[in-house]
């Protein structure tokens, strides 16, 4: 039988997030990381605490792996595996939007591109596969920071380098942008990494709901944005649609 129990998958996702982090985590961070409502995450964490798999700090209320769980496997997909699992969808996104498309994962303080598809048409384009993109100044990076606690800790509280006149360098402004990304399910960066460049990205989740990557498009501001300088809604829909399709292909959202 192939049917699975959703609550077990969600509990496993929480454990996998905790196993990847070196610091105790707040309830809100854990809930956002696996895409659950706080009450749902809280109930699962209480159950895991009862088994000894999770401990809760008495003063801060933060969670960490318990002594009853000595080791968990890696929560991250190998970049080559991520590419092989998603390349058809990234190709589809480029074809549907007419823009270059990328999928990236958080590695060592950056958004590292696992697969990059050029846009159709003339002009010089440079392959970005394997390239490390700044987390605070790209749409792909913002998605990862918004949903991956490890990525967030590598940015929040650190100096944010100014790359253009529109790069977010203020911590409060970045936190607002990340909150917007969590609320809407996508992020954008307009003239933040390069003056003429815009990007739109959305999260990719695995079977347990953990955000393992971000997928998106990039191109000239005049093509990706409307007259108000905001990302075009039709392109946002394409990016979000492909991110959900990739997530389903990785097992997210399958019925229990």
The 8 nearest C-alpha neighbors of each residue, nearest first, counted from 0:
[[1, 2, 3, 255, 4, 254, 253, 5],
 [2, 0, 3, 255, 4, 254, 253, 250],
 [3, 1, 0, 255, 4, 254, 253, 5],
 [2, 4, 255, 5, 1, 254, 8, 7],
 [5, 3, 255, 7, 6, 8, 2, 254],
 [4, 6, 255, 8, 7, 9, 3, 254],
 [7, 5, 9, 8, 4, 10, 43, 255],
 [8, 6, 10, 5, 9, 4, 11, 3],
 [7, 9, 11, 5, 207, 6, 10, 12],
 [10, 8, 12, 6, 11, 7, 207, 5],
 [11, 9, 7, 13, 12, 8, 43, 6],
 [10, 12, 8, 14, 9, 13, 7, 15],
 [11, 13, 207, 9, 15, 10, 14, 209],
 [14, 12, 10, 16, 11, 15, 17, 9],
 [15, 13, 11, 17, 12, 16, 18, 10],
 [14, 16, 18, 12, 13, 17, 74, 11],
 [17, 15, 13, 19, 14, 18, 12, 20],
 [18, 16, 14, 20, 19, 15, 63, 64],
 [17, 19, 15, 16, 20, 14, 71, 64],
 [20, 18, 16, 17, 15, 74, 21, 73],
 [21, 19, 17, 18, 22, 149, 16, 23],
 [20, 22, 19, 23, 18, 17, 63, 149],
 [21, 23, 20, 24, 63, 17, 62, 61],
 [24, 22, 63, 62, 61, 21, 25, 20],
 [25, 23, 61, 62, 28, 22, 63, 26],
 [26, 24, 61, 28, 27, 62, 29, 23],
 [25, 27, 29, 28, 30, 24, 61, 37],
 [26, 28, 30, 29, 25, 31, 37, 24],
 [29, 27, 31, 25, 26, 30, 32, 24],
 [28, 30, 32, 26, 27, 31, 25, 33],
 [29, 31, 35, 27, 32, 28, 37, 33],
 [32, 30, 34, 28, 29, 33, 146, 27],
 [31, 33, 146, 29, 30, 147, 34, 209],
 [34, 32, 209, 208, 31, 30, 35, 29],
 [33, 35, 31, 32, 30, 208, 36, 209],
 [36, 34, 30, 33, 40, 37, 31, 39],
 [35, 37, 39, 38, 30, 40, 34, 31],
 [36, 38, 40, 39, 30, 41, 35, 27],
 [39, 37, 41, 40, 36, 42, 35, 43],
 [40, 38, 42, 36, 41, 37, 35, 43],
 [39, 41, 37, 43, 42, 38, 30, 44],
 [42, 40, 38, 44, 39, 43, 37, 45],
 [43, 41, 45, 39, 44, 40, 38, 46],
 [42, 44, 46, 40, 41, 45, 10, 47],
 [43, 45, 47, 41, 46, 42, 48, 40],
 [46, 44, 48, 42, 43, 47, 41, 49],
 [45, 47, 49, 43, 44, 48, 42, 50],
 [48, 46, 44, 50, 49, 52, 45, 53],
 [49, 47, 53, 45, 51, 50, 46, 54],
 [48, 50, 46, 47, 51, 45, 52, 53],
 [51, 49, 47, 48, 52, 46, 67, 53],
 [50, 52, 67, 48, 65, 53, 49, 66],
 [51, 53, 65, 67, 68, 47, 50, 48],
 [54, 52, 65, 48, 64, 47, 51, 63],
 [55, 53, 65, 63, 48, 62, 64, 56],
 [56, 54, 62, 61, 60, 57, 63, 53],
 [55, 57, 60, 61, 58, 59, 62, 54],
 [58, 56, 60, 59, 55, 61, 54, 62],
 [59, 57, 56, 60, 61, 55, 62, 23],
 [60, 58, 61, 56, 57, 55, 25, 62],
 [61, 59, 56, 57, 55, 58, 62, 25],
 [62, 60, 25, 24, 59, 56, 23, 55],
 [61, 63, 55, 23, 24, 54, 25, 56],
 [64, 62, 23, 54, 53, 17, 65, 55],
 [65, 63, 53, 54, 52, 17, 18, 68],
 [66, 64, 53, 52, 54, 67, 51, 68],
 [65, 67, 68, 51, 69, 52, 64, 53],
 [68, 66, 51, 52, 65, 69, 50, 53],
 [67, 69, 52, 66, 65, 70, 64, 51],
 [70, 68, 67, 66, 71, 65, 64, 52],
 [71, 69, 68, 72, 18, 64, 67, 73],
 [70, 72, 18, 73, 15, 69, 68, 14],
 [73, 71, 74, 70, 15, 18, 75, 19],
 [72, 74, 75, 71, 19, 15, 18, 76],
 [75, 73, 15, 72, 19, 76, 16, 18],
 [76, 74, 73, 77, 211, 78, 104, 19],
 [75, 77, 81, 78, 80, 74, 211, 73],
 [76, 78, 80, 79, 81, 75, 82, 113],
 [79, 77, 81, 80, 113, 82, 76, 104],
 [80, 78, 82, 81, 77, 83, 113, 76],
 [79, 81, 77, 83, 78, 82, 84, 76],
 [82, 80, 78, 84, 79, 83, 76, 77],
 [81, 83, 79, 85, 80, 86, 84, 113],
 [82, 84, 80, 81, 85, 86, 79, 87],
 [83, 85, 81, 82, 80, 86, 249, 87],
 [86, 84, 82, 88, 87, 83, 81, 89],
 [85, 87, 89, 82, 88, 83, 90, 84],
 [88, 86, 90, 89, 85, 91, 84, 83],
 [87, 89, 91, 90, 86, 85, 92, 241],
 [90, 88, 92, 86, 91, 87, 100, 85],
 [89, 91, 87, 93, 88, 92, 86, 116],
 [92, 90, 88, 94, 89, 93, 95, 87],
 [91, 93, 89, 95, 94, 90, 96, 88],
 [94, 92, 100, 90, 98, 96, 91, 99],
 [93, 95, 91, 97, 92, 96, 90, 98],
 [96, 94, 92, 93, 97, 91, 237, 98],
 [97, 95, 98, 93, 94, 92, 234, 237],
 [96, 98, 94, 93, 118, 95, 119, 99],
 [99, 97, 118, 93, 96, 218, 216, 100],
 [98, 100, 118, 117, 93, 116, 216, 217],
 [99, 101, 216, 93, 116, 215, 115, 89],
 [102, 100, 115, 215, 114, 214, 216, 116],
 [101, 103, 214, 114, 213, 113, 112, 215],
 [102, 104, 112, 111, 113, 213, 212, 110],
 [105, 103, 212, 110, 111, 106, 211, 213],
 [104, 106, 110, 109, 111, 150, 143, 107],
 [105, 107, 109, 108, 111, 104, 110, 150],
 [108, 106, 109, 105, 110, 153, 150, 111],
 [107, 109, 106, 153, 150, 105, 110, 134],
 [108, 110, 131, 106, 134, 133, 132, 107],
 [109, 111, 105, 132, 140, 104, 131, 103],
 [110, 112, 131, 103, 104, 130, 129, 109],
 [113, 111, 103, 128, 129, 130, 114, 102],
 [112, 114, 103, 78, 128, 82, 102, 129],
 [115, 113, 128, 102, 82, 101, 112, 86],
 [116, 114, 101, 128, 100, 127, 117, 126],
 [115, 117, 100, 99, 90, 101, 93, 118],
 [118, 116, 99, 119, 115, 100, 124, 98],
 [117, 119, 99, 98, 97, 93, 120, 116],
 [120, 118, 97, 117, 121, 98, 94, 99],
 [119, 121, 118, 122, 97, 117, 123, 98],
 [122, 120, 123, 119, 124, 118, 117, 97],
 [123, 121, 124, 120, 119, 118, 125, 117],
 [122, 124, 125, 121, 120, 117, 126, 118],
 [125, 123, 122, 126, 117, 118, 121, 127],
 [124, 126, 127, 123, 117, 128, 115, 122],
 [125, 127, 128, 124, 115, 117, 116, 130],
 [126, 128, 130, 115, 129, 125, 112, 114],
 [129, 127, 112, 114, 113, 115, 130, 126],
 [130, 128, 112, 111, 113, 127, 131, 114],
 [129, 131, 127, 128, 112, 111, 132, 110],
 [132, 130, 111, 110, 109, 112, 129, 133],
 [131, 133, 110, 109, 111, 134, 130, 140],
 [134, 132, 109, 136, 135, 137, 140, 110],
 [140, 133, 135, 109, 141, 136, 110, 137],
 [136, 134, 141, 133, 140, 137, 167, 159],
 [135, 137, 191, 192, 133, 134, 166, 188],
 [138, 136, 140, 188, 139, 135, 134, 141],
 [137, 139, 187, 188, 141, 200, 199, 198],
 [140, 138, 200, 142, 137, 213, 141, 215],
 [134, 139, 141, 137, 143, 110, 138, 142],
 [142, 140, 144, 138, 143, 139, 135, 134],
 [143, 141, 145, 139, 140, 144, 186, 202],
 [142, 144, 140, 147, 146, 141, 145, 150],
 [145, 143, 151, 150, 141, 147, 142, 146],
 [146, 144, 177, 142, 143, 141, 147, 181],
 [145, 147, 32, 143, 144, 31, 142, 210],
 [146, 148, 150, 143, 144, 149, 32, 145],
 [149, 147, 151, 150, 152, 146, 28, 32],
 [150, 148, 152, 151, 147, 153, 20, 19],
 [149, 151, 144, 153, 147, 148, 152, 143],
 [152, 150, 144, 148, 154, 149, 153, 155],
 [151, 153, 149, 154, 155, 150, 148, 156],
 [152, 154, 150, 151, 108, 155, 149, 157],
 [155, 153, 157, 151, 152, 156, 150, 135],
 [156, 154, 152, 157, 151, 153, 170, 174],
 [155, 157, 154, 158, 170, 152, 153, 159],
 [158, 156, 154, 155, 159, 153, 152, 170],
 [157, 159, 160, 156, 168, 154, 155, 170],
 [160, 158, 168, 157, 161, 135, 167, 169],
 [161, 159, 158, 162, 168, 166, 167, 135],
 [160, 162, 166, 163, 168, 159, 164, 167],
 [161, 163, 192, 166, 160, 191, 193, 164],
 [164, 162, 165, 166, 191, 161, 194, 193],
 [163, 165, 166, 162, 161, 191, 194, 190],
 [166, 164, 191, 163, 190, 167, 189, 194],
 [167, 165, 191, 163, 161, 164, 162, 136],
 [166, 168, 169, 173, 165, 172, 136, 135],
 [167, 169, 159, 166, 161, 170, 160, 173],
 [168, 170, 172, 171, 167, 173, 159, 174],
 [171, 169, 173, 172, 174, 168, 155, 156],
 [172, 170, 174, 173, 169, 175, 176, 168],
 [173, 171, 175, 169, 174, 170, 176, 167],
 [172, 174, 176, 170, 175, 171, 177, 167],
 [173, 175, 177, 171, 176, 172, 178, 170],
 [176, 174, 178, 172, 173, 177, 179, 171],
 [175, 177, 173, 179, 174, 178, 180, 172],
 [178, 176, 145, 180, 174, 179, 175, 173],
 [177, 179, 175, 181, 180, 176, 174, 182],
 [178, 180, 182, 176, 177, 181, 183, 175],
 [181, 179, 177, 186, 185, 183, 178, 184],
 [180, 182, 178, 184, 179, 183, 177, 145],
 [183, 181, 179, 180, 184, 178, 185, 177],
 [182, 184, 180, 185, 181, 179, 186, 178],
 [185, 183, 181, 180, 182, 201, 186, 202],
 [186, 184, 201, 180, 183, 200, 142, 239],
 [187, 185, 180, 138, 200, 199, 142, 201],
 [186, 188, 199, 138, 198, 200, 189, 185],
 [187, 189, 138, 198, 137, 197, 191, 136],
 [188, 190, 197, 191, 196, 198, 187, 220],
 [191, 189, 194, 196, 193, 195, 197, 192],
 [190, 192, 166, 165, 136, 189, 193, 163],
 [193, 191, 136, 162, 190, 137, 163, 166],
 [192, 194, 190, 196, 195, 191, 163, 162],
 [195, 193, 190, 196, 163, 191, 192, 164],
 [194, 196, 193, 219, 190, 220, 197, 189],
 [197, 195, 219, 190, 193, 220, 218, 194],
 [198, 196, 189, 220, 188, 218, 217, 190],
 [197, 199, 217, 188, 138, 187, 216, 189],
 [198, 200, 187, 138, 215, 216, 186, 217],
 [201, 199, 215, 138, 139, 214, 186, 185],
 [200, 202, 185, 213, 214, 239, 242, 142],
 [203, 201, 213, 142, 212, 242, 210, 204],
 [202, 204, 212, 246, 213, 242, 210, 211],
 [205, 203, 210, 246, 208, 209, 211, 251],
 [204, 206, 208, 249, 251, 207, 209, 246],
 [207, 205, 251, 250, 208, 249, 204, 252],
 [206, 208, 12, 8, 9, 205, 209, 251],
 [209, 207, 33, 204, 205, 206, 251, 34],
 [208, 210, 33, 204, 205, 207, 32, 211],
 [211, 209, 204, 203, 212, 202, 146, 208],
 [212, 210, 204, 203, 209, 104, 75, 205],
 [213, 211, 104, 203, 103, 210, 202, 214],
 [212, 214, 202, 103, 203, 139, 201, 102],
 [215, 213, 102, 200, 201, 101, 242, 103],
 [216, 214, 200, 199, 101, 100, 238, 201],
 [215, 217, 100, 199, 99, 198, 98, 101],
 [218, 216, 198, 197, 99, 98, 100, 199],
 [217, 219, 197, 196, 98, 223, 220, 198],
 [218, 220, 196, 221, 222, 195, 197, 223],
 [219, 221, 197, 223, 196, 222, 224, 195],
 [220, 222, 219, 224, 223, 225, 228, 195],
 [223, 221, 220, 219, 224, 218, 225, 231],
 [224, 222, 220, 230, 221, 231, 219, 218],
 [225, 223, 230, 229, 231, 228, 220, 222],
 [224, 226, 228, 227, 229, 231, 230, 223],
 [225, 227, 228, 224, 229, 221, 231, 230],
 [228, 226, 225, 229, 224, 230, 231, 221],
 [227, 229, 224, 225, 226, 230, 220, 189],
 [228, 230, 224, 227, 225, 231, 226, 189],
 [231, 229, 224, 223, 232, 225, 228, 235],
 [232, 230, 224, 234, 225, 233, 223, 229],
 [231, 233, 235, 234, 236, 230, 229, 225],
 [234, 232, 236, 235, 231, 237, 230, 238],
 [235, 233, 237, 236, 232, 231, 238, 96],
 [234, 236, 232, 238, 237, 233, 239, 231],
 [235, 237, 233, 239, 234, 238, 240, 232],
 [238, 236, 234, 240, 235, 239, 241, 233],
 [239, 237, 235, 241, 240, 236, 215, 242],
 [240, 238, 242, 236, 241, 237, 201, 235],
 [241, 239, 237, 243, 238, 242, 236, 244],
 [240, 242, 244, 238, 243, 239, 245, 237],
 [243, 241, 239, 245, 203, 244, 240, 201],
 [244, 242, 246, 240, 241, 245, 247, 239],
 [243, 245, 241, 247, 246, 242, 248, 240],
 [246, 244, 248, 242, 247, 243, 241, 249],
 [247, 245, 243, 204, 249, 203, 251, 248],
 [246, 248, 251, 250, 244, 249, 245, 243],
 [247, 249, 245, 250, 246, 244, 251, 84],
 [250, 248, 246, 205, 247, 206, 251, 245],
 [249, 251, 206, 247, 248, 253, 205, 246],
 [252, 250, 206, 247, 246, 205, 253, 249],
 [253, 251, 247, 254, 250, 206, 246, 208],
 [252, 254, 251, 250, 255, 247, 206, 5],
 [253, 255, 252, 5, 3, 2, 4, 251],
 [254, 3, 4, 5, 2, 253, 6, 252]]
